[in-house]
Amino acid sequence: MRGTKKYRHVIETPDSGKWEGKRLWPLSALSSCGTPAFGWGDGPTSVGYHLSLLVLQDPDNTLIVLSGGGTSGRLAFLIAVSFNKLLKGLGQLPRYTYIIAGGDRSLVMSQEGLEDSALLGIEELRKVCEGKKKVVFIGISCGFSAPFVAGQLDFCMNNLDIFLPVLVGFNPVSMARNDKIEGWHSTFRQVAERMQKLQESHKAFILNPAVGPEGISGSSRMKGGSATKILLETLLLAAHKTISKDTDISEKCLLEILRTYERAHKVTYAQSKKMAALVKQAGTSLQKKASVYMVGWHTLGIIAIMDGAECIPTFGADYNDVRGFLIGDHSEMFNKETDLIAQGPQFAFSQEDFVKTILPSLTELDTVLFLFTLDDDLAEVEKLVVQVKEKTSNVQALSHATVGQYLPASLKKLFPSIMSIMWPILFLEYEGNFIQKFQRELSTKWILNTVSTGAHVLKGKILHNYMVNLRISNSKLFWRAVCILQRFTGHSQARCLEGLLQTIYDPEVLSDDIRNAELSKHIAIAMEKNKVVPTALLCLLRNCSVQEAQLRLDTSPSIRAAIESSLNAPGRKRGADKSDSTGRSA
């Protein structure tokens, strides 16, 4: 088998400059979130070889399963949809499927707590693999922490006659989460260490290139999510190419594909000035308690939905603050689309939903961003833009074109500003069309991540690159909240845990029964409350009651302003400048 030589390919980040405003927000910090530096060893070539050998050559009895929770699960969905479409174009049956913690409803609405169950992960994996003789299972957990994925990997290792387990993430195994998983027998680190041993005999694989810190601490939807997309699309596309050409997978093939993402990065961040203007506009909408709507055609709509859903746990956002909508046929995308129908307004995501529920209530304060390629139905785009402009003038566009394509004048004049990204013509075989599709999706993801993150920074939801208003919706975010309290107060973990629990359970008095309750109980109660972390932080900084802290937050211009005021209070010593004591990614 070819491809065992190790080498390093580093994608350089161009200087993206800054944008002027009340607060300077360096786009270069966010552009680096799209710039993984892969230490590309023999793992990808080995996985690609086994993929092509075990699955792609025997479609009837085999399956490729991608799984994760939250952002990782949404990326599993997007990648599975893309590669099944590639197979369909080649006249072949679909061989990919996805699993996301919480099912299809988690694709459009954050349900982070469901990724805490290892047993649920195993149950879902059993269902999708029933009757298959060989399964390549790709479990995605950026910080090596999701119990949902840990359970599935453990199940695979107990059934190696059927499964080839692959773990994708961006932490060393030694930094995998080592807390006991509630209701289960193991920790994530123990699962990863077991996989490490099996990797020696190529019975399991761990793909964990170093990608560096996130622009917003712990926000793995950004760099971690982008690296996941690049890594898996490169690997899977290379595996398909080896089948069509009847050759072994090679480092050269992997590097050629990887370089297309490098070009995508340079093309995307050449638009920095327009991105900055869009951040400012979206931030203004959020500051005025209005909404940002992202309306995308086909898979660009999926990217928009992902971005909006991720804002809820990351920034403690309301589901209506930043929302994505999918225009176009989605009948073959979902495992169980029926799970999304009539589930309430927060699960609305289609063109019909946008026209019927959002369009009538649009105001001049809202921002609407249209995402499309010049291969889409531009008459349909123009019709919807005209309808939106009757409600708000804050209309922007991100369009993707291939050299030689141009926006119709009638459509162009509708937008005060258009971020138009021009892509070169790719003279490649059928798979080459998908490379450009993947480039456009990733470019859109980078831009939307920048816009939604920057807008929430302007709204005051971020303090010193920390997500101080994260929503405590799973065990990972619970312990991250404790670490944030430690970081800004300098108190011990025990003191910060006590302060967090007091905020969660207020007005109840903390009892030993509460303190010793299962973590899932604390999370269930915290999920129903707003501003839990900033409230606890003010209580600890000012040694005040929960009610006083909440009043300070309610009367302050922003969460960041309230905390900074307390940090800078006369006579108060700044807390120790501590990082997340776990040293873990999301």
C-alpha positions in Angstrom: 0.0 0.0 0.0 1.3 3.4 -0.9 1.3 6.5 1.3 3.2 5.9 4.5 5.7 8.8 4.3 4.9 11.6 6.8 5.1 15.3 5.9 3.5 18.5 7.0 1.5 20.9 4.8 0.7 24.2 6.4 -1.9 26.6 4.9 -0.8 30.2 5.3 -3.3 32.8 6.5 -3.3 36.0 4.6 -3.4 39.3 6.5 -7.1 40.2 6.5 -6.8 43.6 8.0 -9.2 45.3 10.3 -12.5 47.2 10.0 -13.2 50.5 11.7 -15.9 50.9 14.2 -16.6 51.6 17.8 -14.6 48.5 18.6 -11.9 47.1 16.3 -12.6 43.5 15.4 -9.6 41.9 13.5 -10.9 39.7 10.7 -7.5 38.1 10.7 -8.4 36.4 14.0 -11.5 34.9 12.4 -9.8 34.1 9.2 -7.3 31.9 11.1 -10.3 29.9 12.3 -10.5 28.5 8.8 -6.9 27.7 8.6 -6.0 24.2 9.9 -2.3 23.2 9.8 -2.5 19.5 9.2 0.2 17.2 10.4 -0.7 14.7 7.6 0.7 11.3 8.6 -0.3 7.9 7.2 -3.7 7.8 9.0 -5.7 9.4 6.1 -4.1 7.2 3.4 -4.7 4.1 5.5 -8.3 5.0 6.2 -8.8 5.8 2.5 -7.4 2.5 1.5 -9.7 0.5 3.8 -12.6 2.6 2.7 -12.1 1.8 -0.9 -11.3 -1.8 -0.2 -14.1 -2.6 2.3 -17.0 -0.4 1.3 -16.8 1.4 -2.0 -16.1 -1.9 -4.0 -19.0 -3.8 -2.3 -22.0 -1.4 -2.1 -24.7 -4.0 -1.5 -23.6 -5.2 1.9 -21.6 -2.2 3.2 -22.2 1.2 4.6 -20.2 4.4 5.6 -21.7 6.0 8.7 -20.7 9.5 9.8 -21.8 10.5 13.3 -21.6 13.4 15.8 -23.5 15.8 18.0 -24.2 19.4 17.4 -21.9 20.9 14.7 -20.2 17.6 14.2 -23.5 15.9 13.5 -24.6 18.6 11.1 -21.4 18.2 9.2 -21.9 14.4 9.1 -25.3 15.1 7.5 -23.9 17.6 5.0 -21.0 15.3 3.9 -23.3 12.2 3.7 -25.8 14.1 1.5 -22.9 15.4 -0.8 -21.3 12.0 -1.3 -24.6 10.2 -1.9 -25.3 12.8 -4.6 -21.9 12.1 -6.1 -22.7 8.4 -6.2 -26.1 9.1 -7.8 -24.5 11.1 -10.5 -22.2 8.1 -11.3 -25.3 5.8 -11.5 -24.5 4.1 -8.2 -26.7 3.5 -5.1 -26.2 5.6 -1.9 -23.7 4.2 0.6 -23.5 7.0 3.1 -25.7 7.7 6.0 -25.4 10.1 9.0 -26.3 10.0 12.7 -26.8 13.2 14.7 -27.6 13.2 18.5 -31.2 14.0 18.8 -32.2 13.0 15.2 -33.1 15.3 12.4 -34.5 18.0 14.6 -31.0 18.7 15.9 -30.0 19.6 12.3 -32.1 22.8 12.5 -32.4 23.5 16.2 -29.8 23.1 18.9 -30.4 20.1 21.2 -26.9 19.7 22.6 -27.9 17.8 25.7 -28.7 14.6 23.7 -25.0 14.1 22.9 -24.4 13.2 26.6 -25.8 9.7 26.2 -23.5 6.9 25.2 -26.3 4.4 25.2 -28.4 6.5 22.9 -25.5 6.7 20.5 -25.2 2.9 20.5 -28.9 2.4 19.9 -28.9 4.8 16.9 -25.9 3.0 15.4 -27.5 -0.4 15.8 -30.6 0.9 13.9 -28.8 2.3 10.8 -26.4 -0.7 10.5 -28.8 -3.5 10.8 -28.1 -6.2 8.2 -24.8 -4.8 6.9 -21.8 -7.0 6.7 -19.2 -4.2 6.7 -19.4 -0.7 8.1 -16.9 2.1 8.2 -17.9 4.2 11.2 -16.6 7.8 11.4 -17.2 9.3 14.8 -16.6 13.1 14.9 -15.9 14.8 18.2 -13.6 17.9 17.8 -12.4 17.9 21.4 -12.6 14.1 22.0 -15.4 14.6 24.5 -18.9 13.6 23.2 -20.3 10.6 25.1 -22.7 9.9 22.2 -19.7 9.2 19.9 -17.7 7.4 22.6 -20.5 4.8 23.0 -20.6 4.2 19.3 -16.9 3.8 19.0 -16.8 1.3 21.9 -19.6 -0.7 20.3 -17.6 -0.8 17.0 -14.5 -2.1 18.8 -16.6 -4.8 20.4 -17.7 -5.9 16.9 -14.6 -5.6 14.7 -15.8 -8.3 12.4 -18.3 -5.8 11.0 -17.0 -2.4 12.0 -13.9 -0.3 11.1 -14.1 2.6 13.7 -12.5 5.9 12.8 -12.3 8.8 15.3 -12.0 12.4 14.0 -11.1 15.3 16.3 -8.4 17.8 17.1 -7.0 17.0 20.5 -4.2 14.6 21.5 -5.6 11.4 23.0 -4.0 12.4 26.3 -6.3 15.5 26.4 -9.5 13.6 25.7 -12.2 14.1 28.3 -11.6 11.8 31.2 -14.7 12.4 33.3 -16.8 9.3 33.8 -19.8 9.3 31.4 -23.1 9.4 33.3 -24.9 6.0 33.0 -22.0 4.3 31.3 -18.9 2.4 32.2 -16.1 4.4 30.6 -14.6 7.8 29.8 -13.9 9.2 26.3 -10.2 9.0 27.0 -10.4 5.3 27.8 -12.2 4.7 24.5 -9.6 6.7 22.6 -6.7 4.9 24.2 -8.2 1.6 23.3 -8.5 2.8 19.7 -4.9 3.8 19.8 -3.8 0.3 20.5 -6.0 -1.1 17.7 -4.6 1.4 15.3 -1.3 -0.5 15.4 -2.9 -3.4 13.6 -5.1 -1.1 11.4 -8.3 -2.3 13.1 -9.2 1.3 14.1 -7.9 4.8 13.3 -7.7 8.1 15.0 -7.4 11.2 12.8 -6.5 14.1 15.0 -4.3 16.7 13.2 -3.3 19.8 15.1 -5.3 22.9 14.1 -4.4 25.3 16.9 -6.6 27.4 19.1 -10.0 28.8 18.1 -10.6 32.5 17.5 -13.3 32.3 20.2 -12.1 30.0 23.0 -13.8 26.7 22.7 -16.0 27.6 19.7 -15.1 24.5 17.7 -17.9 25.3 15.2 -15.3 27.5 13.6 -11.9 26.1 13.1 -12.8 22.6 14.3 -15.8 22.5 12.1 -13.9 23.7 9.0 -11.1 21.3 9.6 -13.6 18.4 9.9 -15.1 19.3 6.5 -11.7 19.7 4.8 -10.3 16.5 6.3 -13.3 14.2 5.6 -14.1 15.6 2.1 -10.4 15.2 1.1 -10.2 11.7 2.4 -13.5 10.5 0.9 -13.1 12.2 -2.4 -9.6 10.6 -2.7 -11.0 7.2 -1.9 -13.6 7.6 -4.7 -10.9 8.7 -7.1 -8.9 5.6 -6.4 -11.8 3.4 -7.3 -12.6 5.2 -10.5 -9.0 5.0 -11.6 -8.2 1.6 -10.1 -5.1 2.9 -8.2 -3.9 3.0 -4.6 -4.6 6.2 -2.6 -1.6 8.4 -2.5 -0.2 11.4 -0.6 -0.1 13.3 -3.9 -3.8 12.8 -4.4 -4.6 14.0 -0.9 -2.4 17.0 -1.2 -3.9 18.1 -4.5 -7.4 18.1 -3.0 -6.1 19.8 0.1 -4.6 22.6 -1.9 -8.0 23.4 -3.4 -9.1 24.4 0.1 -6.1 26.6 0.5 -7.1 28.4 -2.7 -10.7 28.7 -1.3 -9.3 30.3 1.8 -7.4 32.9 -0.2 -10.3 33.7 -2.5 -12.7 34.0 0.5 -10.6 36.3 2.7 -9.9 38.6 -0.3 -13.4 39.8 0.6 -12.4 41.0 4.0 -13.7 44.6 3.6 -17.2 43.5 2.5 -17.2 40.8 5.3 -16.5 43.6 7.8 -19.3 45.7 6.5 -21.7 42.7 6.8 -20.5 42.0 10.3 -21.3 45.6 11.2 -24.8 45.5 9.7 -25.6 42.2 11.4 -24.3 43.5 14.7 -26.5 46.6 14.4 -29.6 44.4 13.8 -28.8 42.3 16.9 -28.0 45.3 19.0 -31.5 46.7 18.1 -33.0 43.4 19.1 -33.9 42.5 15.5 -32.9 39.4 13.5 -30.4 38.2 11.0 -31.8 35.9 8.4 -29.6 33.9 6.0 -31.5 32.5 3.0 -29.5 29.9 1.0 -30.1 27.8 -2.1 -29.4 24.0 -1.8 -26.4 23.1 0.4 -25.6 26.8 1.0 -28.9 26.8 2.8 -27.7 23.9 4.9 -24.6 25.9 5.8 -26.9 28.8 6.8 -29.1 26.6 9.0 -26.0 25.2 10.7 -24.6 28.6 11.5 -27.9 29.8 13.0 -28.4 26.7 15.1 -24.9 27.0 16.5 -25.4 30.5 17.8 -27.9 29.3 20.5 -25.5 27.3 22.7 -22.4 29.4 21.8 -23.8 32.8 22.6 -26.9 32.1 24.6 -28.8 33.5 21.6 -32.5 33.3 21.0 -33.5 30.9 18.2 -34.8 33.9 16.2 -31.6 36.0 16.5 -29.7 34.4 13.6 -31.6 31.9 11.5 -30.9 30.0 8.3 -33.3 28.9 5.6 -33.0 26.3 2.8 -34.3 27.1 -0.6 -34.7 24.3 -3.1 -35.6 20.6 -3.1 -34.7 18.8 0.1 -36.8 15.7 -0.3 -33.8 13.3 -0.5 -31.7 14.9 2.2 -33.1 13.9 5.6 -33.3 10.5 7.3 -36.7 11.4 8.9 -38.0 14.7 7.5 -41.3 14.0 9.2 -39.5 14.7 12.5 -39.2 18.4 11.4 -42.8 19.0 10.3 -45.2 20.7 12.7 -42.7 20.8 15.5 -43.0 24.5 16.2 -41.6 27.8 14.7 -38.1 27.1 16.0 -37.9 24.1 13.6 -39.0 26.0 10.5 -36.3 26.0 7.8 -37.8 25.7 4.3 -38.6 28.3 1.6 -42.3 27.9 2.5 -41.6 28.6 6.1 -39.6 31.7 5.3 -42.3 33.1 3.0 -45.2 32.3 5.3 -43.8 33.0 8.8 -40.8 35.3 8.4 -41.5 37.5 5.4 -44.8 39.0 6.8 -43.1 40.0 10.1 -39.8 41.5 8.6 -39.0 45.0 9.8 -36.5 47.7 8.6 -34.2 46.7 11.5 -33.7 43.1 10.3 -30.9 42.0 8.0 -31.4 39.4 5.3 -28.4 37.8 3.5 -29.0 35.8 0.3 -26.6 33.0 -0.5 -26.6 31.5 -4.0 -24.5 30.5 -7.0 -25.1 31.7 -10.6 -26.0 28.1 -11.4 -29.2 28.5 -9.3 -32.6 29.7 -10.5 -31.8 33.5 -10.5 -35.4 34.4 -11.4 -36.4 32.7 -8.2 -33.7 34.6 -6.3 -34.8 37.9 -7.8 -38.4 37.3 -6.9 -37.7 36.6 -3.3 -35.3 39.6 -3.0 -38.0 41.9 -4.3 -40.4 40.6 -1.7 -37.9 41.1 1.1 -37.0 44.6 0.0 -40.6 45.6 0.5 -40.0 45.1 4.2 -36.3 46.0 4.8 -33.5 47.7 2.9 -30.9 45.8 4.8 -30.5 43.2 2.1 -27.1 41.7 1.3 -25.9 39.0 -1.1 -23.1 36.4 -1.2 -22.9 35.0 -4.8 -20.6 32.3 -6.2 -19.7 32.4 -9.9 -17.4 30.5 -12.2 -15.2 32.6 -14.5 -17.4 33.7 -17.4 -20.6 34.0 -15.4 -22.1 37.3 -14.4 -25.0 38.5 -12.3 -28.0 39.8 -14.4 -28.2 43.6 -14.1 -31.8 43.3 -12.8 -30.7 41.2 -9.9 -27.5 43.1 -9.2 -29.2 46.5 -8.8 -31.4 45.1 -6.0 -28.5 44.8 -3.6 -26.7 47.7 -2.0 -23.7 45.4 -1.6 -22.8 42.0 -3.1 -20.0 39.8 -2.0 -19.3 38.2 -5.3 -16.7 35.3 -5.3 -15.4 34.2 -8.6 -14.0 30.6 -9.0 -11.8 29.3 -11.7 -13.0 26.7 -14.2 -12.0 23.2 -13.2 -11.1 21.0 -16.1 -11.4 17.8 -14.1 -13.4 14.6 -14.2 -16.8 14.3 -12.6 -15.4 14.5 -9.0 -13.9 17.8 -9.9 -17.4 19.4 -9.9 -17.7 18.3 -6.3 -14.4 20.0 -5.4 -15.8 23.3 -6.5 -19.1 22.6 -4.6 -17.1 21.8 -1.5 -15.0 25.0 -1.9 -18.2 27.2 -2.2 -19.7 25.5 0.9 -16.6 26.1 2.9 -16.2 29.6 1.7 -19.8 30.3 2.7 -19.2 28.7 6.1 -16.2 30.9 6.8 -18.1 34.0 5.9 -21.2 33.1 8.0 -19.1 32.1 11.0 -17.4 35.4 10.8 -20.6 37.4 10.4 -22.5 35.7 13.2 -19.6 35.7 15.6 -18.7 39.3 14.9 -22.3 40.3 15.3 -22.5 38.7 18.7 -19.2 40.3 19.7 -20.7 43.7 18.8 -23.7 42.8 20.9 -21.5 42.2 23.9 -21.8 38.5 24.2 -18.0 37.8 24.2 -15.5 38.8 26.8 -11.7 38.6 26.1 -12.4 35.8 23.5 -14.6 33.8 26.0 -18.2 32.7 25.4 -19.4 34.2 28.7 -23.1 33.8 27.8 -22.9 30.2 26.5 -26.0 28.1 27.2 -25.3 25.2 29.5 -26.9 22.5 27.5 -24.6 19.5 28.0 -21.8 18.3 30.2 -19.0 19.8 28.1 -20.6 23.2 28.3 -21.3 22.8 32.0 -17.6 22.3 32.8 -16.6 25.0 30.4 -18.8 27.4 32.3 -17.0 26.4 35.5 -13.6 27.1 33.8 -14.8 30.5 32.6 -15.8 31.4 36.2 -12.3 30.3 37.4 -10.6 32.3 34.6 -12.2 35.7 35.5 -12.5 35.4 39.3 -9.3 33.5 40.3 -11.4 31.3 42.6 -11.0 27.6 43.0 -13.0 25.1 41.0 -15.0 24.2 44.1 -15.9 27.8 44.8 -16.9 28.4 41.1 -18.9 25.2 41.0 -20.8 26.3 44.1 -21.5 29.7 42.6 -22.7 28.2 39.4 -25.1 25.8 41.1 -26.5 28.6 43.3 -27.3 30.6 40.2 -28.9 27.5 38.5 -31.1 26.6 41.5 -31.9 30.1 42.8 -34.1 30.8 44.8 -33.6 27.3 46.3 -31.0 27.0 49.0 -28.3 24.6 48.0 -28.6 21.3 49.9 -26.3 18.3 49.9 -28.9 16.5 47.8 -28.7 19.2 45.1 -24.9 19.3 45.2 -24.7 15.5 44.9 -27.3 15.2 42.1 -26.4 13.8 38.7 -24.9 16.4 36.3 -27.8 15.8 34.0 -30.2 17.3 36.5 -28.1 20.5 36.8 -28.0 20.8 33.0 -31.8 20.3 32.6 -32.5 23.2 35.0 -29.8 25.4 33.6 -31.1 25.0 30.0 -34.4 26.7 31.0 -32.6 29.8 32.3 -31.0 32.7 30.5 -27.6 34.4 31.3 -26.6 31.7 33.8 -22.9 32.1 33.4 -22.7 35.9 33.5 -25.1 36.0 36.5 -22.8 33.5 38.4 -19.8 35.5 37.3 -21.2 38.8 38.7 -22.2 37.0 42.0 -18.6 35.8 42.4 -17.0 39.0 41.4 -19.2 41.2 43.6 -20.0 38.7 46.3 -23.7 39.6 45.7 -27.0 37.9 45.4 -28.4 36.3 42.2 -31.1 39.0 42.2 -28.6 41.8 42.4 -26.5 40.3 39.6 -29.5 39.9 37.4 -30.5 43.5 38.0 -27.0 44.7 37.0 -27.2 42.6 33.8 -30.7 43.9 32.9 -29.6 47.6 33.4 -26.3 47.3 31.6 -25.8 48.1 27.9 -24.5 44.6 27.4 -23.3 41.5 29.2 -19.7 42.4 28.4 -20.2 45.9 29.8 -21.7 44.6 33.1 -18.8 42.1 33.6 -16.1 44.6 32.7 -17.5 47.1 35.1 -17.3 44.5 37.9 -13.8 43.4 36.8 -12.6 47.1 37.0 -14.4 48.0 40.2 -12.2 50.1 42.5 -10.2 48.0 45.0 -10.9 44.7 43.2 -7.9 42.5 42.2 -8.1 41.0 38.8 -8.5 37.2 38.9 -5.6 35.1 37.8 -5.3 34.9 34.0 -6.1 31.2 33.8 -6.9 29.3 30.7 -9.5 26.5 30.6 -7.9 24.2 33.3 -8.9 21.2 31.3 -6.8 22.3 28.3 -9.5 20.9 26.1 -11.1 22.0 22.8 -14.9 21.8 22.4 
